[in-house]
Amino acid sequence: MFDDPPGGRPRDRVKALDPGSSRPVSGIPVSAAPSSGAGAGRAPEDLRAPKRVAQRTEALPANGQETYERRQLGRPPVERYPADAGRPALPSAAAPASSPPASLPPAQPASSLPASARPADRLERSGEHPGYPEILDWSGEHPRQLGRPGVAERRPADRPADRQPSQRQPDRSTRLPSRPSGGGASRTPAKNNGKVVPGREIVPPARRTQTDPPGRQQPGQQQRPAAVKPGRRTPLERTPKPRHKDRQASIDLAITEIAGHLTFTPNTVTAWYWLPEVRWAFRPDAEREALLSAISEQYAGLAGFRLHLRRTTKPFPADQWARVVDNNTPYPLPSAGAGPSWADHLVAAQKHLLAINHAEGQTYLGISFARRTLGDTFAERIGSLFRRGVADAERRRMARTVEQFDEVLGAFGMRGRRVTAFELEWLLYRSVALCMSPPGHITTLDGAWDRGDLLALTEQVERYRTPYGSTVKLVNRVSGEERHVAVLTVGRMEPLEIPERHEPWLHFHERLPWPMELSSRIDILGPNDSFRNLEHRLRLIRSQQADYSEHGIDAPPELERLAKRALTIGDEISTGLPVDSSRAHGWHRIAVGGRTREECLERARRVTQMYSREMRIALQHPKQQDWLAREFIPGEPLANTGYLRRMPVKLFAAALPQAASTVGDRRGDLIGRTAGTSRRPVFLDLHFPMEVRERSGLAVFVAEPGGGKSTLMGALGYLNARRGVQVTLLDPSGPLARLCAMPELAPYSRVLNLTGSEQGTLAPYSLIPTPQRGHYAPGASGDREFEIAISNARAERRMLVQDICMMLVPPQVAREASTATMLRHAVRQVPAEESSTLEDVIRSLRDTGDHDALELGNLLLDTAEMPLAMLFFGTPPPGLLGADATLTVITMAGLRLPDLKIEREYWSAEESLALPMLHTAHRLAVRRCYGGDMTQRKLVGLDEAHFMEGWRSGRSFLVRLARDSRKWNLAALVASQNPKDILGLDVQNLVSTVFVGRIAEDSEIAAEALRLLRVPTDVGYEQTLAALSQVDTASSSRLGFREFVMRDVDGRVQKVRVDVSYVRDLLRYLDTTPGGVPVDGTVGGEVVDVHDDDPEVDR
């Protein structure tokens, strides 16, 4: 660096010399610039930039000393001595008392140097160049040239000899000749390329930070770069800098910074919270009212703040769901034949999810709580220059307020929490690109965004609008996607009765099949502000009444009604609780999108019509659509103050945009979608209750004939068999046996038709498995449990054998009291083991010697002569059930089931045998599940379960099945036509999943079905059950879907529409309707949901 000359006069700028050039600089030839010699070391305080000295007319002092002072940057002041006194002599190295500091090596006398290196006269040196009386010292190195190849380190000019030695320690590795102890005028010339340069003294070398080129320094010698004087600018600093007029970024957002869950604008700060979805459908009114009351109190606690309520959507992550299902399926069914593989099955389900809109709603609440002062804004501007953002003092003030918001919103009701960085970025993206496809990846590293980073939110979306346009056109300039958006605003509203008659009025739009966005700006007024506003309105009314009276005109009756209403509200405000006296003044917008302008306007028309017809709310389509669309972006101002809605806080809480209709789990198979106020995919994993919730695995299906319970059971059996679950289905009528003919299931399936089976297939003793010791815990307690299980199995065998014998004898004989006594005695004589048979019971009856017992045995033998009765006698054939088959379907094709409403005396022989066959067939189906590993996933489906309810063995069987399902990881599906059959078994507390289909319009049956769903009765839900799967009377085609009211293991109840059409030909194989599916109602064998409103690829 270059320093100023003595006296502080400015020095001319000097260019840096190129080492490889011989061109003179400022008229000085290159040869006149001495280079750094190998032995020309300098003390650290003398490492200075070269100096161009002004031309002097007087001669220098005789001793050649300069009297101007120099200061080093960051160095202590140096003591000065008079020019004629010379520099004090350095003490000798041999004298310890007066020795120099340890950092200074001993100096070498000038006499020890060769003659060619002795100093020359200073005046002679200055006369070599007429224009520059004193030679410029080019040994000082510019900081930017340090370490450059071919550029030696430049040393400073000569120093006066009367300078105080430096106290800075040099590099001890450098060895220099000792300095003479007396005379401050002694000089030692330095070498420059082999030539003697006068006026150079030997001083301790500087510590170097860069290495000189080879040959420029002695071995072990290090030097330091030139220091800079404090308060003085170098020539590089005095060089005029170019003035760059950079173009400022054009940021379209009012937000200036994002820090965590806070967004900053020049005037306000907003804290954002995420509100979880709440269950609304099929919920008791008392719970609904408690929920709305809690939310109202939370809103009232935010009085004085402006809120921004946003509802956006997120496409369902079909790929994540498929990944979860695949990970939860360790052993899927291998591919076989021409059927689709497991991968093809998952791909088809994902395509089905994407083809039909299944958007998930997300609700955010922003609270603008700080009007920033001028000082805060100014401090942010200054801090942005140093990349600091908002000042720490302002952040501390905001932290205390935010903690209060956390406490208010985190309570029961909204249960809000702070948004994450990902959620806030998602909200901003969705707000800027309304109704467009969301970004594929959000690369949020942290929650801090400065003003320059906010460009990433807006640069991809271009807006095209006209001043009086009805829509706003949004174009993604990267993907080329186009969307037209129309913003509707809530106008006049009639009084709503929520929850008694109406649904939440800001959630009602989600029943339509396309996603929409919501934005509400609300000012919460406390009791004082509300009363002040009400007084103003009342004065306006009184003034108008006075005007009418002054002119002698009768005032309209509306003014008097308004005045009375204002007085009533004023009394509520002044005497009621804060939640009753608080008011919400807000602007509510709904954004509707479409691919074209015509589609967008048509959707807006349908939304307007639906709200007007069913909610009695007028939706308006105002102008200034671009300004209205910008309201959805956090931090943006209101487009205008029109269409202001004033309402109590309770009515605004009843808007409830976060209401949801979610049911099922997220790791099971896709079985359909919800059909309530919103559309959500429904997934069901029948082993989720046992493996995760640790509940019973009993699932109940109730519907009238044709309600779809058998088809749903068959679909669940197919989906579980594809996942490798051991499935056993009992279908007395036989249509489910067609599942075994599907190409993907045929190699792994087996059909067992009991009507053509071998003798002993349904032997009652063998249907109840013997417990195994390995299924119980080791030790004494395990032994005790095992012994109890053995005793229970034997007692259950005796009970089953007695009931089967009572079913086989004529009903007149069964009614006699002696019959039960004799059978009980005979059965007790036979060992209750799996190897026993009914022949042993008949033999025991004959051995008693009683005439009546002998007659009873003969009746049983007579029954055994019938072909179907031979199934109960004898021993079962080996390998009956085939444990290696993944899917086993047990049927009784051609067997006529009896009508339980008719007395048994009027049953035919075939009907009399059908009853014991059903009992034993249920046992046979479950017997296969008890034969394997306890932890292995198993599924059993039992149709026509209402035949089991009339017999004690049947009731005990279902109760045991419900209790053992959790321990044996068994999903038990039980279907019946009447909910009373299930309720009579007293297993409703053990039921985990319930499906209730179409029920006859009988209030008693509907009430029993609601009890099974654990839904309150006599509040209007009976009509909902009667309206399931309604057929359009104006159409002659078949209904392509079935609807159920589903209750999952977590107690959520929703109306669902079963749709498994993504499985090729499944509905064709499961169709139980005579005549099959008509051609016009299918596409490749798949039933089309003709009532699905506007299915499309839309997000």
Summary of the structure (lengths in Angstrom):
residues: 1099
radius of gyration: 47.8
end to end distance: 64.7
largest distance: 160.7
contacts: 3425
relative contact order: 0.08
helix: 35%
strand: 16%
